[in-house]
Amino acid sequence: MFNELLGKIGEFETVYTMVDYYTYIKTVEYLICVAFFIAFPMFFKYINTKPGNLSE
């Protein structure tokens, strides 16, 4: 399943009905949300770290 998901990234999906289109868009939105929930805490931690001794 994971290999199929990675193989479909970047491919154009042919949709014939509104349900197919909505399912495809919903999947893309979920992937964007997962990426945000992973990236934001790492970015927040990076921004709020205290710098080391700058006089060295």
Rosetta blueprint (number, residue, H / E / L):
1 M L
2 F H
3 N H
4 E H
5 L H
6 L H
7 G H
8 K H
9 I L
10 G L
11 E L
12 F L
13 E L
14 T L
15 V L
16 Y L
17 T L
18 M H
19 V H
20 D H
21 Y H
22 Y H
23 T H
24 Y H
25 I H
26 K H
27 T H
28 V H
29 E H
30 Y H
31 L H
32 I H
33 C H
34 V H
35 A H
36 F H
37 F H
38 I H
39 A H
40 F H
41 P H
42 M H
43 F H
44 F H
45 K H
46 Y H
47 I H
48 N L
49 T L
50 K L
51 P L
52 G L
53 N L
54 L L
55 S L
56 E L
